[in-house]
Amino acid sequence: MSDLIPKNVDLAKVKLSPKGFIQLVLALVVVFAAVEIARWLIGKIRNVGRKTGGQLVAV
């Protein structure tokens, strides 16, 4: 977990600031959601490609 936090961030300030903590949680949620959406879209593209005889190619 400590590897995910940039070295220049002061952990004391992050822990003492509820706003900073909320922003950190929101950032993690946004990243997680973006990854899930990307995986879902790639899966859809690949499925469509199979159904149409492989004309669409997922990058």
Buried (B, 14 or more C-beta within 10 A) or exposed (E): EEEEEEEEEEEEEEEEEEEBEEEBEEEEEEEEEEEEEEEEEEEEBBEEBEEEEEEEEEE
